[in-house]
């Protein structure tokens, strides 16, 4: 998705405040609106629905409801979470992946990773623990994005270019790649680096700001091999 498609998607989306309600009372005497998903017996149950509908329902039926607990984690949200059930990748618990994200076959998304709308993750790429991919960030095939790394997102202003990580790139832990930067194929970005300029293919960069320190050699390759076993499904 380009920036204008994302902006249009968010702008026109129905804003939702979904809630979960656990309740008890004289539920046999209650009629649930069609907009509420109700899983109840005569005395207890669980409801799912939009807050404005649930709120009205609770108020209108307070004489039959003894007590309830409300759970919710968003307010006027425009972007649902990605439905990951049929994605051919390994996605570990505790990830946050928004809708309209593309994830290639045999990719690996580790715990705590946050991936925003419009991001693209190529085949066989690992997004390590706590990494953040901002809106429209694009990562190629067979990459490793280290734990805690930030690939800056660009949705606003829409004219800005997203981060692009080409194939076979390794980015160390806690690195930051600023918006509009392209990291060339086979490059290595050292841990903790802040990348403010494009990185040439098959080079190693490090530091703040990141600078080229050498070309990729046999020693570097031996230390940055991707392990296929981690990507098996």
C-alpha positions as CSV (number, residue, x, y, z in Angstrom):
1,X,0.0,0.0,0.0
2,X,1.2,3.5,-0.7
3,X,0.7,6.3,1.8
4,X,-2.4,7.7,0.2
5,X,-4.1,4.2,0.2
6,X,-3.3,3.9,3.9
7,X,-4.6,7.4,4.7
8,X,-7.8,6.6,2.8
9,X,-8.2,3.3,4.5
10,X,-7.8,4.9,8.0
11,X,-9.9,7.9,7.2
12,X,-12.8,5.9,5.9
13,X,-12.7,3.0,8.3
14,X,-15.4,2.6,10.9
15,X,-13.8,3.6,14.2
16,X,-14.4,0.9,16.8
17,X,-14.1,0.5,20.6
18,X,-14.6,-3.3,21.1
19,X,-15.2,-4.6,24.6
20,X,-15.5,-7.9,26.4
21,X,-17.9,-8.1,29.3
22,X,-18.1,-10.8,31.9
23,X,-21.4,-10.6,33.8
24,X,-23.7,-12.3,36.2
25,X,-27.4,-11.9,37.0
26,X,-30.8,-13.0,35.8
27,X,-29.7,-13.5,32.3
28,X,-32.6,-15.8,31.3
29,X,-34.8,-12.7,31.5
30,X,-32.5,-10.6,29.2
31,X,-32.8,-10.2,25.5
32,X,-29.5,-9.5,23.7
33,X,-29.4,-7.2,20.7
34,X,-28.2,-8.7,17.4
35,X,-25.1,-6.5,17.5
36,X,-23.8,-8.2,20.7
37,X,-22.3,-11.7,20.6
38,X,-23.6,-13.3,23.8
39,X,-22.2,-16.6,25.3
40,X,-24.3,-17.0,28.4
41,X,-26.3,-19.4,30.5
42,X,-29.1,-18.5,33.0
43,X,-26.7,-16.8,35.5
44,X,-23.4,-16.0,34.0
45,X,-21.8,-15.2,30.6
46,X,-19.5,-13.3,28.3
47,X,-20.5,-10.6,25.8
48,X,-18.5,-9.2,22.9
49,X,-19.5,-6.0,21.1
50,X,-19.1,-2.3,20.4
51,X,-18.9,-0.2,23.6
52,X,-21.8,2.1,22.6
53,X,-24.1,-0.9,22.1
54,X,-22.9,-2.7,25.2
55,X,-23.1,0.5,27.3
56,X,-26.8,1.0,26.3
57,X,-27.5,-2.7,26.9
58,X,-26.1,-2.6,30.5
59,X,-28.0,0.5,31.3
60,X,-31.3,-0.8,30.0
61,X,-30.9,-4.1,31.9
62,X,-29.4,-3.1,35.1
63,X,-32.3,-4.5,37.2
64,X,-31.4,-8.0,35.9
65,X,-27.6,-7.7,36.1
66,X,-25.9,-8.2,39.5
67,X,-22.3,-7.4,38.5
68,X,-20.0,-7.1,35.5
69,X,-16.4,-6.5,34.5
70,X,-15.5,-4.7,31.3
71,X,-12.3,-5.3,29.3
72,X,-11.1,-3.2,26.4
73,X,-7.7,-2.3,24.8
74,X,-8.5,0.3,22.2
75,X,-10.6,3.4,21.6
76,X,-12.0,4.5,18.2
77,X,-9.5,2.2,16.5
78,X,-9.4,2.4,12.7
79,X,-7.1,-0.6,12.0
80,X,-7.9,-4.1,13.2
81,X,-5.2,-6.7,13.9
82,X,-4.1,-8.9,11.0
83,X,-5.8,-12.3,10.8
84,X,-2.8,-14.6,11.1
85,X,-4.5,-18.0,11.1
86,X,-3.7,-18.9,7.5
87,X,-0.3,-17.2,7.1
88,X,2.5,-19.6,6.2
89,X,4.9,-18.2,8.7
90,X,6.0,-18.7,12.4
91,X,4.4,-16.0,14.5
92,X,5.1,-16.3,18.2
93,X,2.9,-15.1,21.0
94,X,2.9,-11.4,22.0
95,X,3.3,-9.9,18.6
96,X,1.2,-6.9,17.4
97,X,0.6,-7.0,13.7
98,X,-1.9,-4.6,12.1
99,X,-4.1,-5.3,9.1
100,X,-2.7,-4.8,5.6
101,X,0.7,-6.2,6.5
102,X,2.3,-8.7,4.1
103,X,4.2,-11.6,5.5
104,X,6.1,-14.0,3.2
105,X,6.4,-17.8,3.5
106,X,8.5,-19.1,6.3
107,X,9.1,-15.8,7.8
108,X,9.5,-15.7,11.6
109,X,8.0,-13.0,13.9
110,X,9.3,-13.2,17.4
111,X,7.7,-12.1,20.7
112,X,7.0,-8.5,21.2
113,X,7.5,-7.4,17.6
114,X,5.3,-4.5,16.5
115,X,4.4,-4.3,12.8
116,X,2.3,-1.4,11.5
117,X,0.0,-1.1,8.6
118,X,1.5,-1.4,5.1
119,X,4.7,-3.1,6.2
120,X,6.1,-5.9,4.0
121,X,8.2,-8.8,5.3
122,X,9.8,-11.1,2.7
123,X,10.1,-14.9,2.6
124,X,12.4,-16.4,5.2
125,X,13.0,-13.2,7.1
126,X,13.2,-13.1,10.9
127,X,11.8,-10.1,12.9
128,X,13.4,-10.6,16.3
129,X,12.0,-9.8,19.7
130,X,10.7,-6.3,20.3
131,X,11.6,-5.0,16.8
132,X,9.4,-2.3,15.4
133,X,8.5,-2.0,11.8
134,X,6.7,1.3,11.1
135,X,4.1,1.9,8.5
136,X,5.2,0.9,5.0
137,X,8.6,-0.4,6.1
138,X,9.7,-3.0,3.6
139,X,12.0,-5.9,4.3
140,X,13.2,-8.3,1.6
141,X,13.9,-12.0,1.7
142,X,16.1,-14.0,4.1
143,X,16.9,-11.0,6.4
144,X,17.4,-10.8,10.1
145,X,16.1,-7.7,11.9
146,X,17.6,-7.7,15.3
147,X,15.9,-7.5,18.7
148,X,14.8,-4.0,19.6
149,X,15.5,-2.6,16.1
150,X,13.4,0.2,14.7
151,X,12.6,0.6,11.0
152,X,11.0,4.1,11.0
153,X,7.5,4.2,9.5
154,X,6.3,6.8,7.0
155,X,2.6,7.4,6.5
156,X,2.6,11.2,7.1
157,X,3.7,13.2,5.2
158,X,2.6,10.9,2.3
159,X,5.3,12.2,0.0
160,X,8.0,10.6,2.2
161,X,9.7,7.4,1.2
162,X,9.6,4.3,3.5
163,X,12.5,2.3,4.8
164,X,13.6,-0.4,2.3
165,X,15.7,-3.3,3.5
166,X,16.8,-5.4,0.5
167,X,17.4,-9.2,0.5
168,X,19.9,-11.0,2.7
169,X,20.5,-8.1,5.1
170,X,21.4,-8.6,8.8
171,X,20.6,-5.7,11.2
172,X,22.0,-6.0,14.7
173,X,20.0,-5.5,17.9
174,X,18.8,-2.0,18.8
175,X,19.7,-0.4,15.5
176,X,17.6,2.4,14.1
177,X,17.0,3.0,10.4
178,X,15.5,6.4,9.6
179,X,12.7,7.0,7.1
180,X,13.6,6.9,3.4
181,X,16.8,4.9,3.9
182,X,17.6,1.9,1.7
183,X,19.9,-0.8,3.0
184,X,21.4,-2.7,0.0
185,X,21.4,-6.4,-0.6
186,X,23.7,-8.5,1.7
187,X,24.6,-5.6,3.9
188,X,25.3,-5.8,7.7
189,X,24.2,-3.0,10.1
190,X,26.0,-3.3,13.4
191,X,24.1,-3.4,16.7
192,X,23.1,0.0,18.0
193,X,23.8,1.8,14.8
194,X,21.7,4.7,13.7
195,X,21.4,4.7,9.9
196,X,20.9,8.1,8.4
197,X,22.2,7.4,4.9
198,X,21.7,4.7,2.3
199,X,23.8,1.6,2.8
200,X,25.6,0.1,-0.2
201,X,25.2,-3.6,-0.9
202,X,27.6,-6.0,0.7
203,X,29.0,-3.5,3.1
204,X,29.2,-3.3,6.9
205,X,28.2,-0.1,8.7
206,X,28.4,0.8,12.3
207,X,28.2,3.8,14.7
208,X,26.2,6.8,15.4
209,X,25.6,8.0,12.7
210,X,26.4,4.7,10.9
211,X,29.4,4.7,8.6
212,X,30.9,2.1,6.3
213,X,33.7,0.2,8.1
214,X,34.4,-2.5,5.5
215,X,33.1,-4.6,2.7
216,X,31.6,-8.0,3.4
217,X,34.3,-10.7,3.5
218,X,34.5,-14.4,4.3
219,X,34.9,-13.7,8.1
220,X,31.8,-11.5,8.1
221,X,29.8,-14.1,6.2
222,X,30.8,-16.8,8.7
223,X,29.4,-14.7,11.6
224,X,26.1,-13.7,9.9
225,X,24.8,-17.0,8.5
226,X,21.0,-17.4,8.5
227,X,19.9,-20.7,10.0
228,X,17.3,-22.5,7.9
229,X,16.3,-24.7,10.8
230,X,14.7,-21.6,12.6
231,X,12.5,-21.1,9.6
232,X,11.1,-24.6,9.2
233,X,7.3,-25.0,9.7
